[in-house]
Amino acid sequence: MTKKIFILAFTVLMMSTSATMAAAVQFTLRLKYPGNDAVTYPLQQQGNKLKAQQPLPLDITTVTTAEGEDLRLSVTLTAHKRTWFNLGVLIPTDYATDDCDFYLPGFWYHKNLRSPREAPSFHTSKDWNFREDRLSSPLAGVYCNGSALTVMHEFTPSTPLTDALTTHQEGEVILGGSTSIGYMGFEGSSGHAALSFGYPYMETPRRYIRKLTLINPITTFAQLEQGERITLTWLIHETKPADYGEFVAQTWLYCMAKLNPQPLQPLFTPDEAKDQLANYFRKAYVDQYALKFHSGHGLRIDDCKPVNHVQIGFCGRVLLNGFNTLEYGEAHGDAELVAQGQAIFDSWLQHGLTAKGYFKDDFHIANGIPTDQDIVHSIRQQSEGVYAVLHYLRYEKQHGRKHKEWEQKMRTLLDNMVTLLKDDGHYPRKYRDDHSDVDASGGSTPSATSTLVMGYKYFGDKRYLDAAKCTVDYLEQNIISKSDYFSSTLDANCEDKEAAISAVTATYYLAMVTKGQERQHYIDLCKKAAFFALSWYYLWDVPFAQGQMLGDLGFKSRGWSNVSVENNHVDVFVFELAHIVKWLAQETGQQQFAQIYDVIRSSLTQLLPTKDRLCGIGVPGFNPEVVQHTQWDYGKNGKGFYNDIFAPGWTTASLWELFSPDRTVGFLTGK
């Protein structure tokens, strides 16, 4: 038979007793009684019923219907007596596993081989199942040489989504209440790929519970009382995408159509959100050292007291928050904030750069400001530092204030970046002041592109634009064309959202400063990268159990995004992505981009702490970071809560950018 998915065979199987077709789909029932090991029963199709060789304590019927291009599979279980069950389904294909790439949105890309073996990946196993709330859409898919198959859990609109607390993290576990969460996964160890799914959830062959920590598997069992029934529904969908990138794009559009996420009623206007966030500037400011900064990394959620960990870029975004403080202070006549913002820039100009001209990236300042030779630079943090300073310089110039020394420092750093650029157009992920590589990986390259474009716009130096174009040539050939977005998160080296967002941002910046066919080419690249970036953003609301704070607060996960394969929690990382996605909708006519923009913009302030609604954070305005929406944590508190340590510096900066949509456009267009 030709290499294809046997949707037709699946349909026939549901309607007949054909032994040939029965091999195409496999159903498995696991039954558990308290105190006993579970017993597994392979099921066979008999008419519209599923039967085992032994009598079962429940009836199982199936109904399949064609629904447009989908096949809807509904399975109804009716209990004759109290029963604890787990139902599994497997759809084998004739795809050779080695030729396949898998996709579980926001968690699994290709074979997850960019991730270490301590996280879910093909390094550890070719068979995996995961609880659905790990996934930004409750879907699993496989792609192979121009053909693809997906399966999505379809929830009944009239039935509230629920979850149940459990007593154990591994083994066979009877659920203590109702849950909507099933599982999604795949098998490949036989040499051919299969999609696996079922209800309630199980996680095999290992369970990922915290950063780089895999433990024993879990299988959960739901309870049905005598006469009680439950109907489970899945949508099976076959496509013919040209490559894996098109598969992810088509599947994201498919999920948007099926899940149709709608905007929330925002809790704050943009100005109200900034008013709350400004309390972070007031309470997190540290001025007892030579370098002034807002403490943004390693704070406790219960008291939010400043600490001495300084990061110029991602987790702290010291200079960007310094600029936001100054800008907000002047707009609101707050002299204290104005003085803070200016003091931050003055201190970093004097003490925050190496002799070579790079920012001092990441250190604990209580131990002293590190010497140049002790600093390891990251191209991402350096780029984020220049980004902040150039915005500051443009703002100051607009207000009649010039800073020649800062301008010279930025020319030096940008010149360094031109020199640092490799012949093939990539930047090392980490390096030292003498340009020796610490991590030569090119995955963080696009984080530099926007900074180089900004340097070109501010200083008019075409070398910076040429360097930016070289980086996107590398990006196109090695990341976008291969659909391989990785290595941009500072504390993880794996498949991650931030790499895709960097690619979107890089190509957007070049599209904004070029014309004609060249501009259109960058728009096309931006659109391709956007599908991957958006694939990390939740299109559904995962359920929580009563007593899990996020659920009790009414938190909706739609519009929030998973972080990476290593760090499996949601957060407010968006920065410029939202307004770029809105721009893409206008440029490409892809209206789903406008829809997700509305969802993201309306959703991300749900947990912003205020005096009367602290959301589990000790101080108003300190927006939470590690939002634990599934059974994964950094070691504290688990699903429905936060880790005890967080980094509000970057969350403040991200939300501020979300609500400052004209800032970048103004810089790049001069308006």
C-alpha positions as CSV (number, residue, x, y, z in Angstrom):
1,M,0.0,0.0,0.0
2,T,1.2,3.5,-0.6
3,K,2.7,5.6,2.2
4,K,-0.4,7.2,3.6
5,I,-2.6,7.3,6.8
6,F,-5.4,4.9,6.6
7,I,-8.3,7.2,7.4
8,L,-10.5,5.2,5.1
9,A,-9.4,2.0,6.8
10,F,-10.2,3.6,10.1
11,T,-13.7,4.5,8.9
12,V,-14.3,0.9,7.7
13,L,-13.0,-0.5,10.9
14,M,-15.6,1.5,12.9
15,M,-18.4,0.1,10.7
16,S,-17.4,-3.5,10.2
17,T,-15.7,-6.6,11.7
18,S,-13.0,-6.8,9.0
19,A,-10.1,-8.7,10.4
20,T,-7.8,-7.0,7.9
21,M,-8.8,-3.5,9.0
22,A,-8.8,-4.4,12.7
23,A,-5.0,-4.2,12.6
24,A,-5.3,-0.5,11.7
25,V,-6.6,0.8,15.0
26,Q,-6.1,-0.6,18.5
27,F,-8.2,0.0,21.6
28,T,-7.0,-0.9,25.0
29,L,-9.0,-0.9,28.3
30,R,-7.2,-0.9,31.7
31,L,-9.3,-1.6,34.7
32,K,-8.2,-1.1,38.3
33,Y,-9.8,-2.0,41.6
34,P,-8.5,-0.4,44.8
35,G,-5.6,-2.3,46.2
36,N,-5.1,-4.4,43.1
37,D,-2.8,-4.0,40.1
38,A,-4.6,-2.9,36.9
39,V,-5.6,-5.5,34.3
40,T,-5.2,-4.6,30.6
41,Y,-7.8,-5.8,28.1
42,P,-7.2,-5.6,24.3
43,L,-10.5,-4.7,22.7
44,Q,-12.0,-5.8,19.4
45,Q,-14.6,-4.1,17.3
46,Q,-17.9,-6.0,17.0
47,G,-20.4,-3.8,15.1
48,N,-20.4,-0.5,17.0
49,K,-19.2,-2.1,20.2
50,L,-15.8,-2.8,21.6
51,K,-15.5,-6.2,23.3
52,A,-12.8,-8.1,25.2
53,Q,-12.4,-11.8,25.4
54,Q,-13.7,-11.7,29.0
55,P,-16.9,-10.0,30.3
56,L,-16.4,-6.4,31.2
57,P,-18.1,-4.3,33.9
58,L,-19.0,-1.7,31.3
59,D,-20.3,-1.3,27.7
60,I,-18.2,0.5,25.2
61,T,-19.7,1.8,21.9
62,T,-18.1,3.7,19.1
63,V,-19.6,6.1,16.6
64,T,-17.6,7.6,13.7
65,T,-18.8,10.4,11.5
66,A,-17.2,12.4,8.7
67,E,-17.1,16.0,9.8
68,G,-15.8,18.1,6.8
69,E,-12.2,16.9,6.4
70,D,-12.2,15.3,9.8
71,L,-13.2,12.0,11.1
72,R,-14.9,12.3,14.5
73,L,-14.5,9.3,16.8
74,S,-16.8,9.1,19.8
75,V,-16.5,6.4,22.4
76,T,-19.1,6.0,25.1
77,L,-18.5,4.0,28.2
78,T,-21.5,2.9,30.4
79,A,-20.8,1.2,33.7
80,H,-22.7,-1.9,35.0
81,K,-21.2,-1.3,38.4
82,R,-18.6,1.0,40.0
83,T,-15.6,0.9,37.7
84,W,-12.2,2.5,37.5
85,F,-10.9,2.7,34.0
86,N,-8.3,4.0,31.5
87,L,-9.1,3.8,27.8
88,G,-6.3,4.0,25.2
89,V,-6.4,4.3,21.4
90,L,-3.5,3.7,19.0
91,I,-3.5,4.6,15.3
92,P,-0.6,2.9,13.5
93,T,0.8,4.1,10.2
94,D,3.2,2.7,7.7
95,Y,5.5,5.7,8.2
96,A,9.1,4.6,9.1
97,T,9.9,6.2,12.4
98,D,13.3,7.4,11.3
99,D,11.5,9.4,8.5
100,C,9.0,11.0,10.9
101,D,8.9,14.3,12.8
102,F,6.4,14.6,15.6
103,Y,4.4,17.6,16.9
104,L,2.7,18.2,20.2
105,P,2.1,22.0,20.2
106,G,4.2,23.9,22.7
107,F,6.1,20.9,23.9
108,W,7.4,18.6,21.2
109,Y,9.0,19.5,17.8
110,H,10.6,17.1,15.4
111,K,12.2,14.5,17.7
112,N,13.2,17.0,20.5
113,L,16.8,16.1,19.8
114,R,17.9,19.7,20.7
115,S,16.8,18.8,24.3
116,P,19.0,16.9,26.7
117,R,18.2,13.3,27.6
118,E,17.0,14.4,31.0
119,A,14.0,16.0,29.3
120,P,11.5,14.3,27.0
121,S,13.2,13.5,23.7
122,F,14.2,10.7,21.3
123,H,17.4,10.5,23.3
124,T,15.5,8.6,26.0
125,S,12.7,6.9,24.1
126,K,10.8,6.7,20.9
127,D,7.5,6.2,22.7
128,W,5.9,9.1,24.7
129,N,2.5,10.0,26.2
130,F,1.8,13.3,28.0
131,R,-1.1,14.8,29.8
132,E,-2.9,17.2,27.6
133,D,-2.5,20.3,29.7
134,R,1.2,20.3,28.8
135,L,0.2,21.1,25.3
136,S,-0.9,24.5,23.9
137,S,-3.6,22.7,21.9
138,P,-4.7,19.1,23.0
139,L,-3.3,17.5,19.8
140,A,-0.7,15.1,18.7
141,G,0.6,14.9,15.1
142,V,3.1,13.1,12.9
143,Y,4.7,14.2,9.6
144,C,6.4,12.0,7.1
145,N,7.6,12.9,3.6
146,G,4.6,15.0,2.5
147,S,1.9,13.3,4.6
148,A,0.7,14.1,8.1
149,L,-1.9,12.9,10.6
150,T,-3.2,14.6,13.7
151,V,-5.6,13.7,16.5
152,M,-7.2,16.3,18.7
153,H,-9.3,15.8,21.9
154,E,-12.6,17.5,21.3
155,F,-14.3,18.8,24.5
156,T,-18.1,19.2,24.7
157,P,-18.9,23.0,24.8
158,S,-21.6,22.4,27.5
159,T,-19.4,20.4,29.8
160,P,-17.1,22.4,32.2
161,L,-13.5,21.5,32.1
162,T,-12.3,20.0,35.3
163,D,-9.2,18.5,36.9
164,A,-8.6,16.4,40.0
165,L,-6.0,16.4,42.7
166,T,-3.9,13.2,43.0
167,T,-2.3,11.5,45.9
168,H,0.8,10.2,44.0
169,Q,3.1,11.4,41.2
170,E,3.8,7.9,39.7
171,G,2.4,4.5,39.3
172,E,-1.3,3.5,39.1
173,V,-3.4,6.3,40.6
174,I,-7.1,6.4,41.1
175,L,-8.3,10.0,40.6
176,G,-9.9,11.7,43.6
177,G,-12.5,13.5,41.4
178,S,-13.5,14.5,37.9
179,T,-11.0,15.4,35.2
180,S,-11.2,16.4,31.6
181,I,-7.6,15.8,30.9
182,G,-6.6,12.9,28.7
183,Y,-3.3,12.1,27.1
184,M,-1.7,12.6,23.7
185,G,1.4,11.0,22.3
186,F,3.0,8.7,19.8
187,E,4.9,5.4,19.4
188,G,7.9,4.8,17.2
189,S,9.9,2.0,18.8
190,S,8.4,-0.6,16.5
191,G,10.1,1.1,13.5
192,H,6.8,2.6,12.4
193,A,5.0,5.6,13.8
194,A,1.7,5.5,15.6
195,L,-0.4,8.2,17.3
196,S,-1.6,7.3,20.8
197,F,-4.3,9.0,22.8
198,G,-6.8,8.2,25.5
199,Y,-8.5,9.1,28.8
200,P,-7.8,9.8,31.6
201,Y,-4.2,10.8,31.3
202,M,-1.1,8.8,31.6
203,E,2.5,9.8,31.1
204,T,4.9,7.2,29.8
205,P,7.6,5.9,29.6
206,R,8.8,8.6,32.0
207,R,7.1,11.5,33.6
208,Y,8.7,15.0,33.4
209,I,8.0,16.7,36.7
210,R,10.6,19.5,36.9
211,K,13.6,20.9,35.1
212,L,15.7,18.0,33.7
213,T,13.9,15.5,36.0
214,L,12.2,12.4,34.6
215,I,10.6,10.0,37.0
216,N,8.6,6.8,36.8
217,P,5.5,6.8,34.6
218,I,1.9,7.4,35.8
219,T,-1.4,5.9,34.7
220,T,-4.6,7.4,36.1
221,F,-8.0,5.9,36.4
222,A,-11.4,7.6,36.3
223,Q,-14.4,6.3,38.2
224,L,-17.8,5.5,36.8
225,E,-20.7,4.7,39.1
226,Q,-23.3,2.0,38.2
227,G,-25.3,3.3,35.3
228,E,-23.0,6.4,34.8
229,R,-21.7,7.0,31.3
230,I,-19.0,9.2,29.7
231,T,-18.5,10.0,26.0
232,L,-15.0,10.8,24.8
233,T,-14.5,12.4,21.4
234,W,-11.5,12.9,19.2
235,L,-11.0,14.5,15.7
236,I,-8.6,12.7,13.3
237,H,-7.3,14.8,10.5
238,E,-5.1,14.0,7.5
239,T,-3.1,16.6,5.4
240,K,-0.5,16.7,2.7
241,P,1.9,19.5,3.7
242,A,5.1,20.1,1.7
243,D,7.4,20.0,4.8
244,Y,7.4,20.1,8.5
245,G,7.2,23.8,8.7
246,E,4.0,23.8,6.6
247,F,2.7,21.0,8.7
248,V,3.0,23.1,11.9
249,A,1.5,26.2,10.1
250,Q,-1.5,24.2,8.8
251,T,-2.0,22.5,12.2
252,W,-1.9,25.9,14.0
253,L,-4.6,27.3,11.7
254,Y,-6.6,24.0,12.1
255,C,-6.4,24.4,15.9
256,M,-7.5,28.0,15.7
257,A,-10.5,27.0,13.6
258,K,-11.5,24.1,16.0
259,L,-10.7,25.8,19.3
260,N,-11.6,29.3,18.2
261,P,-10.1,31.2,21.2
262,Q,-11.9,34.4,22.0
263,P,-10.5,37.5,23.8
264,L,-11.2,37.9,27.5
265,Q,-12.6,41.0,29.1
266,P,-9.4,42.7,30.1
267,L,-8.9,43.5,33.8
268,F,-7.0,46.7,33.0
269,T,-6.6,49.2,30.3
270,P,-3.0,49.6,29.1
271,D,-2.5,52.8,31.2
272,E,-4.0,51.1,34.2
273,A,-1.7,48.1,33.7
274,K,1.3,50.4,33.6
275,D,0.2,52.2,36.7
276,Q,0.2,48.9,38.6
277,L,3.5,47.8,37.1
278,A,5.1,51.1,38.1
279,N,5.0,49.9,41.7
280,Y,7.7,47.4,40.7
281,F,10.0,50.3,39.7
282,R,9.4,51.9,43.1
283,K,9.8,48.8,45.3
284,A,12.6,46.9,43.4
285,Y,15.1,49.8,43.0
286,V,18.6,49.1,44.4
287,D,20.9,52.0,44.9
288,Q,23.5,50.9,47.4
289,Y,26.1,49.7,44.9
290,A,28.1,51.5,42.2
291,L,25.7,50.1,39.6
292,K,22.0,51.0,40.1
293,F,19.3,48.6,39.0
294,H,15.9,47.2,39.6
295,S,16.1,43.8,41.3
296,G,14.5,41.5,38.7
297,H,16.0,38.1,39.2
298,G,15.8,35.6,42.1
299,L,13.2,37.4,44.3
300,R,10.8,35.5,46.6
301,I,7.1,35.7,45.7
302,D,6.1,36.1,49.3
303,D,8.0,39.4,50.1
304,C,9.5,40.5,46.7
305,K,12.5,41.9,48.6
306,P,15.3,43.1,46.3
307,V,18.3,40.8,45.9
308,N,21.8,41.5,44.5
309,H,21.5,39.4,41.3
310,V,21.9,41.6,38.3
311,Q,21.2,40.7,34.7
312,I,21.5,43.3,32.0
313,G,19.2,41.3,29.7
314,F,16.4,38.8,29.7
315,C,15.6,38.0,33.4
316,G,16.4,41.4,34.7
317,R,16.2,43.7,31.6
318,V,17.9,46.3,33.8
319,L,18.4,49.0,31.1
320,L,15.0,48.5,29.5
321,N,13.3,48.9,32.8
322,G,15.5,51.9,33.6
323,F,14.2,53.5,30.4
324,N,10.6,52.5,31.2
325,T,11.0,54.1,34.6
326,L,12.3,57.4,33.2
327,E,9.7,57.6,30.5
328,Y,6.8,56.8,32.9
329,G,8.2,59.2,35.5
330,E,8.3,62.1,33.1
331,A,4.9,61.3,31.7
332,H,3.4,61.4,35.2
333,G,5.5,64.1,36.8
334,D,7.1,61.6,39.2
335,A,10.5,63.1,40.0
336,E,11.6,60.0,42.0
337,L,11.1,57.6,39.1
338,V,12.8,60.1,36.7
339,A,15.8,60.2,39.0
340,Q,15.9,56.4,39.3
341,G,15.9,55.9,35.6
342,Q,18.6,58.4,35.0
343,A,20.7,57.1,37.8
344,I,20.6,53.6,36.3
345,F,21.9,54.8,32.9
346,D,24.5,57.0,34.4
347,S,25.9,54.2,36.6
348,W,26.0,51.7,33.8
349,L,27.8,54.2,31.5
350,Q,30.4,54.6,34.2
351,H,30.8,51.1,35.6
352,G,28.8,48.6,33.5
353,L,30.9,48.1,30.4
354,T,34.2,46.2,29.9
355,A,37.3,47.8,28.4
356,K,36.4,46.1,25.1
357,G,33.0,47.8,25.2
358,Y,30.6,45.0,26.1
359,F,28.0,45.1,28.9
360,K,28.7,43.2,32.0
361,D,26.0,40.6,31.7
362,D,25.2,38.6,34.7
363,F,26.5,38.7,38.3
364,H,25.9,39.0,42.0
365,I,26.9,42.5,42.7
366,A,27.4,42.0,46.5
367,N,30.5,40.1,45.5
368,G,31.7,43.2,43.6
369,I,31.5,44.2,40.0
370,P,33.3,41.4,38.1
371,T,36.5,42.0,36.2
372,D,36.4,41.8,32.4
373,Q,38.1,38.4,32.2
374,D,35.5,36.9,34.5
375,I,32.6,37.9,32.4
376,V,30.9,35.5,29.9
377,H,28.8,37.4,27.4
378,S,25.7,36.2,25.8
379,I,24.7,37.7,22.4
380,R,21.1,37.9,23.5
381,Q,21.9,40.0,26.6
382,Q,24.3,42.2,24.8
383,S,21.7,42.8,22.1
384,E,19.0,43.5,24.7
385,G,21.3,46.1,26.4
386,V,21.9,48.0,23.1
387,Y,18.2,47.8,22.3
388,A,17.4,49.6,25.5
389,V,20.1,52.2,25.2
390,L,19.1,53.1,21.7
391,H,15.5,53.6,22.7
392,Y,16.7,55.8,25.6
393,L,19.0,57.8,23.3
394,R,16.2,58.4,20.8
395,Y,13.8,59.5,23.6
396,E,16.4,61.8,25.1
397,K,17.1,63.4,21.7
398,Q,13.4,64.0,21.2
399,H,13.4,65.9,24.5
400,G,16.5,68.0,23.5
401,R,19.0,66.0,25.6
402,K,22.1,64.4,24.0
403,H,24.4,61.8,25.4
404,K,27.6,61.8,23.3
405,E,29.4,59.4,25.5
406,W,26.6,56.8,25.4
407,E,26.4,57.2,21.7
408,Q,30.2,56.5,21.4
409,K,29.8,53.4,23.7
410,M,27.0,52.1,21.5
411,R,29.0,52.6,18.3
412,T,31.9,50.7,19.9
413,L,29.6,47.8,20.9
414,L,27.9,47.7,17.5
415,D,31.3,47.7,15.8
416,N,32.3,44.8,18.1
417,M,29.2,42.9,17.0
418,V,30.1,43.4,13.3
419,T,33.5,42.0,14.1
420,L,32.1,39.1,16.2
421,L,29.9,38.0,13.3
422,K,31.0,34.6,11.9
423,D,31.6,34.1,8.2
424,D,28.4,32.2,7.7
425,G,26.3,34.9,9.4
426,H,25.8,33.5,12.9
427,Y,26.8,34.7,16.3
428,P,28.1,32.4,19.1
429,R,25.5,32.0,21.8
430,K,28.1,32.8,24.5
431,Y,31.6,34.3,24.3
432,R,34.2,36.1,26.2
433,D,35.5,39.7,25.9
434,D,38.4,38.5,23.6
435,H,35.8,37.0,21.3
436,S,36.7,33.4,22.2
437,D,33.6,31.2,22.0
438,V,32.1,29.7,25.1
439,D,29.1,28.3,23.2
440,A,29.4,28.5,19.5
441,S,25.8,27.5,18.8
442,G,24.1,29.8,16.4
443,G,20.5,29.4,17.8
444,S,20.6,32.9,19.4
445,T,21.7,34.7,16.3
446,P,18.4,36.4,15.5
447,S,18.4,38.2,18.9
448,A,21.2,40.4,17.4
449,T,19.4,41.3,14.2
450,S,17.0,43.8,15.5
451,T,19.7,45.6,17.5
452,L,21.9,45.9,14.3
453,V,18.9,47.3,12.4
454,M,18.3,49.8,15.2
455,G,22.0,50.7,15.0
456,Y,21.6,51.3,11.3
457,K,18.6,53.5,11.8
458,Y,20.1,55.5,14.7
459,F,23.6,56.0,13.3
460,G,23.0,55.6,9.6
461,D,25.9,53.1,9.3
462,K,25.2,50.7,6.5
463,R,27.6,48.1,8.0
464,Y,25.1,47.4,10.7
465,L,22.3,46.8,8.1
466,D,24.6,44.6,6.1
467,A,25.5,42.6,9.2
468,A,21.8,42.3,10.0
469,K,21.0,40.9,6.6
470,C,23.8,38.4,7.0
471,T,22.3,37.1,10.2
472,V,18.9,36.6,8.5
473,D,20.6,34.8,5.6
474,Y,21.9,32.4,8.2
475,L,18.5,32.4,9.9
476,E,16.8,31.5,6.7
477,Q,19.2,28.7,5.8
478,N,19.7,27.1,9.2
479,I,16.6,27.8,11.3
480,I,13.6,28.9,9.3
481,S,14.0,26.6,6.3
482,K,14.7,23.7,8.7
483,S,11.9,24.7,11.2
484,D,14.6,24.3,13.9
485,Y,14.1,27.0,16.5
486,F,16.4,26.5,19.5
487,S,18.9,27.8,22.0
488,S,17.6,31.2,22.8
489,T,16.5,30.8,26.4
490,L,19.3,31.8,28.7
491,D,18.8,29.0,31.2
492,A,18.0,26.2,28.7
493,N,19.5,24.9,25.5
494,C,16.6,23.2,23.7
495,E,13.7,23.8,21.4
496,D,12.1,27.0,22.7
497,K,9.5,29.7,22.1
498,E,12.0,32.5,22.5
499,A,14.1,31.3,19.5
500,A,11.0,31.5,17.3
501,I,10.0,34.9,18.6
502,S,13.6,36.2,17.9
503,A,13.2,35.0,14.3
504,V,9.9,36.7,14.0
505,T,11.3,39.9,15.4
506,A,14.5,39.8,13.3
507,T,12.7,39.4,10.0
508,Y,10.1,42.1,11.0
509,Y,12.8,44.6,11.6
510,L,14.4,44.0,8.2
511,A,11.0,44.2,6.5
512,M,10.5,47.6,8.1
513,V,13.7,49.1,6.6
514,T,13.7,47.5,3.1
515,K,11.5,47.8,0.0
516,G,10.1,45.9,-2.9
517,Q,10.9,42.2,-3.3
518,E,13.4,42.2,-0.6
519,R,10.9,43.5,1.9
520,Q,8.3,40.9,0.7
521,H,10.9,38.2,1.2
522,Y,11.4,39.2,4.8
523,I,7.6,39.3,5.3
524,D,7.4,35.8,4.0
525,L,10.1,34.6,6.4
526,C,8.4,36.5,9.3
527,K,5.2,34.7,8.6
528,K,6.8,31.3,8.6
529,A,8.5,31.9,11.9
530,A,5.3,33.4,13.4
531,F,3.5,30.1,13.1
532,F,6.2,28.4,15.2
533,A,6.2,31.2,17.7
534,L,2.4,31.2,18.0
535,S,2.4,27.4,18.3
536,W,3.7,27.8,21.9
537,Y,0.7,30.0,22.8
538,Y,-2.3,28.3,24.4
539,L,-5.5,28.2,22.3
540,W,-7.6,26.6,25.1
541,D,-8.1,27.0,28.8
542,V,-6.6,24.1,30.8
543,P,-8.6,23.1,33.8
544,F,-7.6,23.3,37.5
545,A,-8.8,21.4,40.5
546,Q,-10.6,23.2,43.4
547,G,-7.9,24.5,45.8
548,Q,-5.4,25.1,43.0
549,M,-5.0,28.9,43.3
550,L,-4.9,29.7,39.6
551,G,-8.2,27.9,39.0
552,D,-9.7,29.5,42.1
553,L,-8.7,32.9,40.6
554,G,-10.4,32.1,37.4
555,F,-7.2,32.0,35.4
556,K,-7.6,31.3,31.7
557,S,-4.6,29.9,29.9
558,R,-5.6,31.0,26.4
559,G,-3.1,33.6,25.2
560,W,-0.3,32.5,27.6
561,S,2.6,30.5,26.2
562,N,4.7,27.6,27.2
563,V,8.4,28.3,27.6
564,S,10.5,25.5,26.2
565,V,10.9,21.7,26.3
566,E,13.0,22.0,29.4
567,N,10.9,24.6,31.2
568,N,7.3,23.5,31.0
569,H,5.3,26.4,32.5
570,V,3.4,29.3,31.0
571,D,4.4,33.0,31.2
572,V,3.8,36.4,29.8
573,F,6.8,36.4,27.4
574,V,5.5,38.5,24.4
575,F,7.5,41.7,24.2
576,E,7.1,42.9,20.6
577,L,5.5,39.7,19.2
578,A,1.9,40.8,19.7
579,H,2.2,44.0,17.6
580,I,4.3,42.2,15.0
581,V,1.6,39.5,14.7
582,K,-1.1,42.2,14.3
583,W,1.1,43.8,11.6
584,L,1.4,40.5,9.8
585,A,-2.3,40.2,9.7
586,Q,-2.4,43.4,7.8
587,E,0.5,42.6,5.5
588,T,-0.6,39.0,4.7
589,G,-4.4,38.9,5.1
590,Q,-4.0,36.1,7.6
591,Q,-6.8,37.1,9.9
592,Q,-6.1,34.4,12.5
593,F,-3.1,36.5,13.4
594,A,-5.4,39.4,14.3
595,Q,-7.5,37.0,16.3
596,I,-4.7,35.7,18.4
597,Y,-3.3,39.2,18.9
598,D,-6.7,40.1,20.5
599,V,-6.5,37.0,22.7
600,I,-3.0,37.6,23.9
601,R,-3.5,41.3,24.5
602,S,-6.6,40.7,26.6
603,S,-5.2,37.8,28.6
604,L,-1.8,38.6,29.9
605,T,-2.7,40.8,32.8
606,Q,-4.9,38.3,34.5
607,L,-2.4,37.7,37.3
608,L,-1.1,41.3,37.7
609,P,-1.1,41.8,41.5
610,T,-3.0,44.7,42.9
611,K,-3.6,45.8,46.5
612,D,-7.0,44.1,46.6
613,R,-6.1,41.2,44.4
614,L,-2.6,40.0,45.1
615,C,-2.8,36.8,43.1
616,G,-0.4,35.0,45.4
617,I,2.4,37.6,45.1
618,G,3.6,39.6,48.1
619,V,3.7,43.1,46.6
620,P,1.4,44.8,44.0
621,G,2.8,45.3,40.6
622,F,5.3,42.4,40.7
623,N,3.9,40.3,37.9
624,P,4.4,36.5,38.4
625,E,6.7,34.6,36.2
626,V,6.6,30.8,36.7
627,V,2.9,30.1,36.3
628,Q,2.6,26.4,36.8
629,H,-0.3,25.3,34.7
630,T,0.4,21.5,34.6
631,Q,2.1,18.9,36.7
632,W,5.6,20.4,36.4
633,D,7.5,22.8,38.8
634,Y,10.9,24.1,39.6
635,G,10.7,22.2,42.9
636,K,8.0,24.2,44.7
637,N,4.2,24.2,44.9
638,G,3.2,22.5,41.7
639,K,0.2,22.9,39.4
640,G,-2.0,25.9,40.1
641,F,0.7,27.9,41.9
642,Y,4.0,29.6,41.3
643,N,7.6,28.6,42.1
644,D,8.8,30.3,45.3
645,I,11.5,32.2,43.4
646,F,10.7,34.4,40.4
647,A,12.1,37.1,38.1
648,P,9.6,40.0,37.8
649,G,12.1,42.2,35.9
650,W,11.4,40.6,32.6
651,T,7.7,40.2,33.1
652,T,7.4,43.9,33.8
653,A,9.4,44.7,30.6
654,S,7.4,42.3,28.5
655,L,4.0,43.7,29.5
656,W,5.3,47.2,29.2
657,E,6.3,46.5,25.6
658,L,2.9,44.8,24.9
659,F,1.2,48.1,26.0
660,S,3.7,50.3,24.0
661,P,2.9,49.1,20.5
662,D,4.1,52.3,18.8
663,R,7.6,52.4,20.3
664,T,9.4,50.2,17.8
665,V,7.4,51.5,14.8
666,G,8.3,55.0,15.8
667,F,12.0,54.1,16.0
668,L,12.1,52.3,12.7
669,T,10.0,54.8,10.7
670,G,11.1,58.0,12.5
671,K,7.5,58.9,13.3
